Amino acid sequence: MNKTLSTFIAMLLIAVSTTTVEAQQSDYEIQQEFRAEYSQIVEWIDNAVSSDDLEEISNQIDELEANYSEHADIISAAINPDTYESRINDLRARFGAAQENIATIEELNERIAELNADLDEFRDRLAGMDERSEALQREIRDSQANERRLSNLVRQYRENIQERDRFVGRFLEDLLNRYESVDAATADEIADQAERLDDNPVDLVRTILGEYVNYANQQTDLTAPEYMSMKAQHVYFTQLWDQIGERLTEVFDADEPVQSYQEVRDLLANWNSAIDNRIWGAISSAFADNNIDLDNFTSANAFYNALQSYVSSSIEASREQNREEDLERFQSFSDYWNNTVKANWGETMIAGEVLSYSQLASIDGQLGEWNVAAVPTSNLMLILFLISIAVIIGLIVALVRKKPSAGK
């Protein structure tokens, strides 16, 4: 009997011990499985690349929470000082951050795709304009004998160049509007994606400016207003680059933005030098063709000084000599100044910083003085003399007619 009782107690102890071990193993397995699933979801979040990926991960987080919420205490005991709730919250926070990052990346992808399309269209249209310019140049060379046809071709060629300038300007304005308000963080993100562009916009700007430099150096037969238009285009590009240049280079040439920015500035300087080598001689020749010989000038300030000197010396000569030739000289200059320089060149002169509004007004004020000084005072004296002669003749005639009647 004692032996039987002892055997029963021993078996009971073994059963209880086995049950305890099984329970301990079950808790351990739950803890291990939670750790494994948690780590797997973290890895999925870190590797997610699309909104579709995130949608599946969100479901996995919900499932993890649903499966293990009843074992929260067991899991918290195993990961102390962390808790089950903190791990779930961590997953939610990681998921939210990944969601924001992927939304930003997808937005950037759309921007890159849009910019690629814009650049493709820009490049194609620019190439078409270049081909049209080259074709017109060939036709101009082949039509030297036909003056009327040549005139039309030259006009078409210059209109094409102007259209190209406007098109390039609109493209740069679009870049300005698109990226001038981009913050530093977004700029870094765009820079990371910029290598996917078919063409770097900054490289495209450099290419365009290089073409403008070559064009300015090669063209020797343009008129003064055409060089002024080129000058105005240069001023516009320079102002635009001052606004957008640093931002563009930070976004699209992130490895060396300072060098890239300066390269464009150097191209702008080369373009300005090429224009200056032509424009001042063209303006001087245009005035000379209208019998206005200005002092030599090679800059905007020197041009203004030459105009002032010409008008001032003319005023002084008119005051001293007061001849008909002075009045004719004034009328010739005034007509050319008002009807050609101001009427036809004024807008591009100001836009190209060749002359300013105040400088134009100053010359106008001097013309008023010249007008007064140029009217010959001898004309007035002659008129008064003729009037007095007429009066004297009239008196003599009256006296002659009066004498016979007195004899009667």
C-alpha positions as CSV (number, residue, x, y, z in Angstrom):
1,M,0.0,0.0,0.0
2,N,2.8,2.4,0.9
3,K,4.6,1.5,-2.2
4,T,1.5,2.1,-4.4
5,L,1.0,5.5,-2.7
6,S,4.6,6.5,-3.3
7,T,4.3,5.6,-7.0
8,F,1.1,7.6,-7.4
9,I,2.7,10.7,-5.8
10,A,5.8,10.4,-7.9
11,M,3.7,10.2,-11.1
12,L,1.7,13.2,-10.0
13,L,4.8,15.2,-9.4
14,I,6.1,14.3,-12.9
15,A,2.8,15.3,-14.5
16,V,2.8,18.7,-12.7
17,S,6.5,19.2,-13.6
18,T,5.8,18.3,-17.3
19,T,2.9,20.7,-17.4
20,T,5.0,23.6,-16.0
21,V,7.7,22.9,-18.5
22,E,5.2,22.9,-21.3
23,A,3.8,26.2,-20.1
24,Q,7.3,27.7,-19.9
25,Q,8.1,26.6,-23.4
26,S,4.9,28.0,-24.7
27,D,5.7,31.5,-23.2
28,Y,9.2,31.3,-24.6
29,E,7.9,30.4,-28.0
30,I,5.4,33.3,-27.9
31,Q,8.2,35.7,-27.0
32,Q,10.5,34.4,-29.7
33,E,7.8,34.5,-32.3
34,F,6.9,38.1,-31.4
35,R,10.5,39.1,-31.6
36,A,10.9,37.4,-35.0
37,E,7.7,38.9,-36.5
38,Y,8.5,42.4,-35.0
39,S,12.0,42.3,-36.6
40,Q,10.5,41.1,-39.9
41,I,8.1,44.0,-40.0
42,V,10.9,46.5,-39.2
43,E,12.9,45.1,-42.1
44,W,9.8,45.4,-44.4
45,I,9.3,49.0,-43.4
46,D,13.0,49.8,-44.0
47,N,12.9,48.2,-47.4
48,A,9.5,49.6,-48.6
49,V,9.7,51.5,-51.8
50,S,6.0,52.2,-52.7
51,S,2.6,52.9,-51.3
52,D,1.5,49.4,-52.2
53,D,4.3,48.0,-50.0
54,L,3.2,50.2,-47.1
55,E,-0.4,49.1,-47.5
56,E,0.6,45.4,-47.0
57,I,2.9,46.3,-44.0
58,S,0.0,48.2,-42.4
59,N,-2.0,45.0,-42.5
60,Q,0.9,43.1,-41.0
61,I,1.2,45.5,-38.1
62,D,-2.6,45.2,-37.4
63,E,-2.3,41.4,-37.5
64,L,0.7,41.4,-35.1
65,E,-1.2,43.5,-32.6
66,A,-4.3,41.4,-32.9
67,N,-2.3,38.1,-32.4
68,Y,-0.2,39.1,-29.4
69,S,-2.3,41.6,-27.5
70,E,-3.4,38.9,-25.1
71,H,0.2,38.0,-24.4
72,A,1.3,41.6,-23.7
73,D,2.4,40.8,-20.1
74,I,4.5,37.8,-21.2
75,I,6.2,39.8,-24.0
76,S,6.8,42.9,-21.8
77,A,8.5,40.7,-19.2
78,A,10.9,39.3,-21.9
79,I,11.8,42.7,-23.4
80,N,12.1,44.8,-20.2
81,P,12.6,47.8,-20.0
82,D,10.7,47.9,-23.3
83,T,7.1,46.9,-23.3
84,Y,4.7,45.3,-25.8
85,E,2.9,48.6,-26.2
86,S,6.1,50.5,-26.8
87,R,7.1,48.0,-29.5
88,I,3.8,48.4,-31.3
89,N,4.0,52.2,-31.0
90,D,7.5,52.0,-32.4
91,L,6.2,50.1,-35.4
92,R,3.5,52.6,-35.9
93,A,6.0,55.5,-35.8
94,R,8.4,53.8,-38.2
95,F,5.5,53.1,-40.5
96,G,4.4,56.8,-40.4
97,A,8.0,58.0,-41.1
98,A,8.3,55.6,-44.0
99,Q,4.9,56.7,-45.3
100,E,6.0,60.3,-45.4
101,N,9.4,59.4,-47.0
102,I,7.7,57.3,-49.7
103,A,5.1,60.0,-50.4
104,T,8.0,62.5,-50.9
105,I,9.9,60.1,-53.1
106,E,6.8,59.4,-55.2
107,E,6.2,63.1,-55.6
108,L,9.8,63.6,-56.6
109,N,9.5,60.8,-59.1
110,E,6.6,62.6,-60.6
111,R,8.6,65.9,-60.7
112,I,11.6,64.1,-62.3
113,A,9.3,62.5,-64.9
114,E,7.6,65.9,-65.6
115,L,11.0,67.6,-65.8
116,N,12.3,64.9,-68.1
117,A,9.4,65.4,-70.4
118,D,9.8,69.2,-70.3
119,L,13.5,68.9,-71.1
120,D,12.8,66.5,-74.0
121,E,10.3,69.0,-75.4
122,F,12.7,71.9,-74.8
123,R,15.6,70.1,-76.5
124,D,13.5,69.1,-79.5
125,R,12.1,72.6,-80.0
126,L,15.5,74.2,-79.5
127,A,17.0,71.8,-82.1
128,G,14.2,72.6,-84.5
129,M,14.9,76.3,-84.1
130,D,18.6,75.8,-84.6
131,E,17.9,73.8,-87.8
132,R,15.7,76.6,-89.0
133,S,18.4,79.2,-88.3
134,E,21.0,77.2,-90.1
135,A,18.6,76.7,-93.1
136,L,17.9,80.4,-93.2
137,Q,21.7,81.2,-93.0
138,R,22.3,78.9,-96.0
139,E,19.5,80.6,-97.9
140,I,20.9,84.0,-97.1
141,R,24.3,83.0,-98.5
142,D,22.7,81.6,-101.6
143,S,20.5,84.7,-102.2
144,Q,23.1,87.5,-102.1
145,A,22.1,88.5,-105.7
146,N,18.4,88.9,-105.0
147,E,18.1,91.9,-102.7
148,R,14.4,91.6,-102.0
149,R,14.5,87.9,-101.2
150,L,17.7,88.5,-99.2
151,S,15.9,91.1,-97.1
152,N,13.0,88.8,-96.4
153,L,15.4,86.0,-95.4
154,V,17.3,88.2,-93.1
155,R,14.1,89.3,-91.5
156,Q,12.9,85.7,-91.0
157,Y,16.3,84.7,-89.6
158,R,16.3,87.5,-87.0
159,E,12.7,86.8,-86.1
160,N,13.7,83.1,-85.5
161,I,16.5,84.2,-83.3
162,Q,14.2,86.4,-81.3
163,E,11.7,83.6,-81.0
164,R,14.4,81.3,-79.8
165,D,15.5,83.9,-77.2
166,R,11.9,84.2,-75.9
167,F,11.5,80.4,-75.8
168,V,14.8,80.0,-73.8
169,G,13.7,82.8,-71.4
170,R,10.3,81.1,-70.8
171,F,12.1,77.8,-70.0
172,L,14.4,79.5,-67.5
173,E,11.4,81.3,-65.9
174,D,9.7,78.0,-65.5
175,L,12.7,76.6,-63.8
176,L,12.8,79.6,-61.5
177,N,9.1,79.3,-60.6
178,R,9.5,75.6,-60.0
179,Y,12.6,75.6,-57.8
180,E,13.0,79.0,-56.2
181,S,10.9,78.1,-53.2
182,V,12.3,74.6,-52.6
183,D,13.6,74.2,-49.1
184,A,17.0,72.7,-48.3
185,A,15.6,69.3,-47.3
186,T,13.6,68.9,-50.5
187,A,16.6,70.2,-52.6
188,D,18.7,67.3,-51.1
189,E,16.0,64.8,-52.0
190,I,15.7,66.1,-55.5
191,A,19.5,66.0,-55.9
192,D,19.4,62.3,-54.9
193,Q,17.0,61.7,-57.8
194,A,18.6,64.1,-60.3
195,E,20.9,61.4,-61.8
196,R,17.8,59.9,-63.3
197,L,17.4,63.0,-65.6
198,D,18.2,62.6,-69.2
199,D,19.6,66.1,-69.2
200,N,20.8,68.2,-66.3
201,P,19.1,71.6,-66.5
202,V,22.3,73.3,-65.4
203,D,24.2,71.6,-68.2
204,L,21.5,72.7,-70.6
205,V,21.9,76.3,-69.4
206,R,25.7,76.1,-69.9
207,T,25.1,74.7,-73.4
208,I,22.7,77.5,-74.3
209,L,25.1,80.2,-73.0
210,G,27.9,78.6,-74.9
211,E,25.9,78.9,-78.1
212,Y,25.1,82.6,-77.4
213,V,28.8,83.3,-76.8
214,N,29.6,81.7,-80.2
215,Y,26.8,83.5,-81.9
216,A,27.9,86.9,-80.5
217,N,31.5,86.3,-81.6
218,Q,30.6,85.1,-85.1
219,Q,28.0,87.8,-86.1
220,T,29.7,90.9,-87.4
221,D,26.9,92.4,-89.5
222,L,24.1,92.9,-87.1
223,T,22.5,96.3,-86.6
224,A,22.8,98.4,-83.5
225,P,19.2,97.5,-82.3
226,E,19.9,93.8,-82.8
227,Y,23.0,94.1,-80.6
228,M,20.9,96.0,-78.1
229,S,18.4,93.1,-78.0
230,M,21.2,90.7,-77.4
231,K,22.4,93.0,-74.6
232,A,18.9,93.0,-73.1
233,Q,18.8,89.2,-73.3
234,H,22.1,89.0,-71.5
235,V,20.9,91.4,-68.7
236,Y,17.7,89.2,-68.3
237,F,19.7,86.0,-68.1
238,T,22.1,87.5,-65.6
239,Q,19.3,88.7,-63.3
240,L,17.5,85.3,-63.6
241,W,20.7,83.4,-62.8
242,D,21.3,85.6,-59.8
243,Q,17.8,84.6,-58.5
244,I,17.9,80.9,-59.4
245,G,21.5,79.9,-60.0
246,E,22.5,78.9,-56.5
247,R,19.3,76.9,-55.9
248,L,19.6,75.1,-59.3
249,T,23.2,74.1,-58.8
250,E,22.5,72.9,-55.2
251,V,19.7,70.7,-56.6
252,F,21.2,69.5,-59.9
253,D,25.0,69.8,-59.3
254,A,25.1,68.9,-55.6
255,D,28.6,67.5,-55.8
256,E,30.2,70.8,-56.8
257,P,27.5,73.6,-56.7
258,V,29.9,76.5,-56.2
259,Q,32.0,75.6,-59.2
260,S,29.0,74.9,-61.3
261,Y,27.4,78.3,-60.4
262,Q,30.7,80.1,-61.2
263,E,31.0,78.4,-64.6
264,V,27.7,79.8,-65.6
265,R,28.7,83.3,-64.3
266,D,31.9,83.0,-66.4
267,L,29.9,82.1,-69.5
268,L,27.6,85.2,-68.8
269,A,30.8,87.3,-68.6
270,N,32.1,85.9,-71.8
271,W,28.8,86.6,-73.5
272,N,28.8,90.2,-72.3
273,S,32.4,90.7,-73.6
274,A,31.5,89.3,-77.0
275,I,28.5,91.7,-77.2
276,D,30.6,94.6,-76.0
277,N,33.1,93.9,-78.8
278,R,30.4,94.6,-81.3
279,I,27.6,96.8,-79.9
280,W,29.5,100.1,-79.3
281,G,30.9,100.1,-82.8
282,A,27.5,99.4,-84.2
283,I,25.9,102.2,-82.3
284,S,28.7,104.7,-83.2
285,S,28.3,103.7,-86.9
286,A,24.5,104.2,-86.7
287,F,24.9,107.7,-85.4
288,A,27.7,108.5,-87.9
289,D,25.5,107.3,-90.8
290,N,23.2,110.1,-89.7
291,N,26.0,112.7,-89.6
292,I,26.3,112.6,-85.8
293,D,30.0,112.1,-85.0
294,L,30.3,111.0,-81.3
295,D,33.5,110.7,-79.3
296,N,34.8,107.1,-79.1
297,F,33.1,105.0,-76.5
298,T,33.3,101.3,-75.4
299,S,30.9,101.2,-72.5
300,A,27.4,102.4,-71.5
301,N,28.7,105.2,-69.4
302,A,31.1,106.3,-72.1
303,F,28.3,106.3,-74.6
304,Y,26.2,108.5,-72.4
305,N,29.1,110.8,-71.9
306,A,29.7,111.0,-75.6
307,L,26.1,112.0,-76.2
308,Q,26.3,114.6,-73.5
309,S,29.5,116.0,-74.9
310,Y,28.1,116.2,-78.4
311,V,24.9,118.0,-77.3
312,S,26.8,120.3,-74.9
313,S,29.3,121.3,-77.5
314,S,26.5,121.9,-80.0
315,I,24.7,124.1,-77.6
316,E,27.8,126.2,-77.0
317,A,28.5,126.4,-80.8
318,S,24.9,127.5,-81.4
319,R,25.1,130.3,-78.8
320,E,28.4,131.5,-80.1
321,Q,27.9,131.3,-83.9
322,N,24.1,131.3,-84.2
323,R,24.0,130.2,-87.8
324,E,21.4,128.5,-90.0
325,E,23.8,125.5,-90.0
326,D,23.4,125.2,-86.2
327,L,19.6,125.0,-86.5
328,E,19.8,122.4,-89.2
329,R,22.2,120.4,-87.1
330,F,19.8,120.5,-84.2
331,Q,16.9,119.5,-86.3
332,S,18.8,116.5,-87.7
333,F,19.9,115.3,-84.3
334,S,16.5,115.9,-82.8
335,D,14.7,113.9,-85.5
336,Y,17.1,111.0,-85.2
337,W,17.0,111.0,-81.4
338,N,13.2,111.1,-81.2
339,N,12.1,109.1,-84.2
340,T,14.8,106.4,-84.2
341,V,16.8,106.2,-81.0
342,K,13.9,106.7,-78.5
343,A,11.1,105.4,-80.7
344,N,12.7,102.3,-82.0
345,W,15.6,101.6,-79.6
346,G,14.3,103.0,-76.3
347,E,12.8,99.8,-74.8
348,T,15.8,97.6,-75.6
349,M,18.3,100.3,-74.7
350,I,16.8,100.5,-71.2
351,A,16.4,96.7,-70.9
352,G,20.0,96.2,-72.0
353,E,21.2,98.9,-69.6
354,V,22.7,100.8,-72.5
355,L,21.0,104.0,-71.3
356,S,18.7,104.5,-68.4
357,Y,15.4,106.4,-68.1
358,S,17.1,109.3,-66.3
359,Q,19.9,109.5,-68.9
360,L,17.4,109.7,-71.7
361,A,15.5,112.4,-69.8
362,S,18.8,114.3,-69.3
363,I,19.5,114.3,-73.0
364,D,16.0,115.4,-73.7
365,G,16.5,118.4,-71.3
366,Q,19.7,119.4,-73.1
367,L,17.8,119.2,-76.4
368,G,15.4,121.9,-75.1
369,E,18.4,124.2,-74.4
370,W,19.9,123.4,-77.8
371,N,16.6,124.3,-79.5
372,V,16.5,127.7,-77.9
373,A,20.2,128.3,-78.7
374,A,19.9,127.1,-82.3
375,V,17.3,129.5,-83.5
376,P,19.3,132.3,-85.3
377,T,18.7,135.7,-83.8
378,S,19.6,137.3,-87.3
379,N,16.3,136.1,-88.6
380,L,14.4,138.2,-86.1
381,M,16.5,141.3,-87.0
382,L,15.9,140.7,-90.7
383,I,12.2,140.4,-90.1
384,L,12.1,143.6,-88.1
385,F,14.2,145.4,-90.7
386,L,11.9,144.3,-93.6
387,I,8.9,145.4,-91.5
388,S,10.4,148.8,-90.9
389,I,11.3,149.1,-94.6
390,A,7.7,148.3,-95.5
391,V,6.4,150.9,-93.1
392,I,8.7,153.5,-94.5
393,I,7.7,152.7,-98.1
394,G,4.1,152.9,-97.0
395,L,4.6,156.4,-95.5
396,I,6.5,157.6,-98.6
397,V,3.7,156.4,-100.9
398,A,1.1,158.1,-98.6
399,L,3.0,161.4,-98.7
400,V,3.4,161.3,-102.5
401,R,-0.3,160.7,-103.0
402,K,-1.1,163.5,-100.5
403,K,0.9,166.4,-102.2
404,P,-1.2,167.0,-105.4
405,S,-4.4,167.3,-103.4
406,A,-2.7,170.1,-101.3
407,G,-1.8,172.1,-104.4
408,K,-5.4,172.3,-105.5
